[in-house]
Amino acid sequence: MTVRAARGAIKVEEDSPACVLDATERLVRAMLDANGAAGEDLISMLFTVTDDITSVFPAEAVRRMGLGSVPLMCAREIPVVGSMPLVVRVLMHMHTDRSLPDVRPVYLDGAESLRDDLG
């Protein structure tokens, strides 16, 4: 096993706790599934949010999933003019047998356009 990191992002419909937490949980579950990972494989997760998300920490969604022992951190994304609003991004560090090219990023609900190199 080695340490790898997977990226992900999701655009949320609105800045409300329910919307942010539901979207974040859906994204994290999709990232775990796409990479064949389980909770015990996780090392840590870093979340960033755009400046317009202030209602809740996205890491709370992971704690609600029963992964509270995973170190989690939240931060603000750099506010670049013209960037996509209402986005939660994740950098998930994990133990895996996958090679680097086999680690799968996950972008959902409009965030796919953030990575046109993946299309």
Secondary structure, 3 states (H helix, E strand, C coil): CEEEEEEEEEECCCCCHHHHHHHHHHHHHHHHHHCCCCHHHEEEEEEEECCCCCCCCCHHHHHHCCCCCCCEEEEECCCCCCCCCCEEEEEEEEEECCCHHHCCCEEECCHHHHCHHHC
